[in-house]
Amino acid sequence: MKATGIVRRIDDLGRIVIPKEIRRTMHINEGDPLEIYTKSEGEIIFKKYSPIGELRSFANQHANILSKIINIPVIICDRDNIIAAAGISKREIINKPISQELKNILQQRQTYTTQKNKPLYPSQEIKNNILVCAPIISSGDLNGAVILLSTSSIFANDVHIKLTQLTAMILAKQISE
């Protein structure tokens, strides 16, 4: 842990402001959930909370099943990083940040399908275009997405879209329980 040299006081309601520089550096946005940890030495640690990250093994199982059924690579991400993958090398992409373009798509909270001559890549580490992206929304909160990756110049059909949406809904249901 490194010191920032920034000191803040707690207000009369018990609140503390996380400085803008730290929020920007750590990619913490308004409304982002933070998990609070304490240590016996009096330290308080804030960590970005990812509900979908808590379901990593469950997400991996569903990515594997979906990838086997449709024979297309699948990734599952939270709002910041890739947390599960199937049909593609996991070692190179797990825990890698998602692209700003994908974050923008997720903010729309709608299923996205690839558009002709307009590739969208989920991360700098992945050279496969997004075929379908279905947001994982639980209790009104955007938690991440289930993404099918294109392996060639194929386009999404209704089966691809519905299976991706179904997987996103299953993960959302699991988060809410």
N, C-alpha and C positions, 0 to 999 in steps of 0.2 A: 504494500500500500504506500502511495507517495502523497506527501503533503502538497496542497495547492497554495497555501499561504492566505487563503480567503477565510475570513471569519464572519459568521452571521449570527444574529441574536434571534432567540425564539420570541414570538409576539405573545400577547396576552391570551390568545386562543390556542397556543401550543404549536403554531405554524413556523416553518422556516422556509426561506426562499432558496432554491437551488440556483446559483448564478447562471446567467444566460450562456456564458462561455463554456461552462461544464455541460449544460443541457445540449448545446450545439455539438460539442466534442463527443459526447456519449450518445447522440442521436435520441435524446429524450424530448418528446413532443407533449404539448398540452393534452391531457387525458390519458397518457400512457400509464399503465399500472406499474407501481414499484413495490418490490417485496422488501421488507425490513428485517435485517438480521442484527443481533447484538452479540457482543463478546464480553467475557467476564472482566476484561480490562476497561470497560466503559465505552467501548467503540460501538458505533451504530453504523451499519452498512446498508446502503440502498442498492438494490439490483433490479434491473428491468425484469418484469415478470412476464412470462410467456405461458398462458394456459395450455396452448398446443404443445409447447416444449415439455410440459409435465406428462404428456401422453406420447412421448417419443417412441416407445416400443409398440404401442397401439397404432400409431401413425405408420411406422415401418411395416407392420403386418398388412395394413390396408393398401399401402403403396405397392407392396409385393403382389397382393391379390389382384389389384386393378391392372398392374403391368402384365401379369400372366394372362389375364382374361383377354385383353385387347392387344397384347404384344407390342406395346408402346412404352417408352420410358416415362416414369412418373416421379415427380418430386412433390414434397409437401413442405411448406414454409410457414413460419410465423410472420409477424409484421416486419421482421428485420433479417432473419437468417433462414437458410435451408436446414430443416431438421430431419428429413427422411427422404430416401430415394430408392428406386428400384428400376432395373433395366438399364442402368448407367453406373459408372464407377463412383461409388459412394465416397471413397477415401478423398477424392479430389474436391468434392462439393459440400459435404456435410459441414455445417456451421459457417459456411461462407455467406457473406451478405448478399441480399437480393438487390437488383438494380433499382435505380430511382424510377425508371420507366414502369417497372412492375409495381412499385409502391404507389405510383400514380393510378395505375389500373385498379389496384386493390381499394383505393379510396372511393372509387365509384360504386363499390359493393355490388357489382353485377358480373355475371358470367361473361368472360371475354373469349372470343375465338379469333384465331389468326386472320389477318387480312392479306390479300394478295399483294406481293411486292412490298410489304411493310413488316419486316421481321421484328419481333420483340423477344429479347433474350432475358431470361430470369436472373442471370448473374454474369459477371465478367468471366467466371470460370467455366460456364456452360456455353457451348457453341451451337446448341440445338435451339431452334425457335420454339416459342410457346404455341402449342396447337389449341389447347383449351385451358382456361384458368377459371376455377370456381371458388369464390370466397367462402371462408369458414366463418359464419356469423352465429354467435351464441349470445342470447340475452341482449341482443341489439349491439353487441361489441364485435368489431372486426378482429379476428384472431389470427388469420393467415389465409392460406389457399392450398387447394389441390390443383396440380398443374400437370397436364399431359405435354410431352415434348415431341416435336416433329422430328422424324428421322429421315424424311425425304420431302418431296414437294406435295405431300398429301394434305388435304384439308379436312377439318372436323366435320363429322356427320352427326346426326341426332343421337346415335348410340354413344359416341365419344362424349358428347355434351351431357347426356343424362347420367351416364356412369360417373363422370367427374362430379356433377352436382350431387349425386347420391352419396358418394364418398365424403364430400364436404359436409353434407347434412349429418352423416353418421358421426363424424368427428365433432361437429358442433353439439350434437346431442350428448356425446360422451363428456364434453367439457362442462355442460350444464348440470351433469349429475354428480 
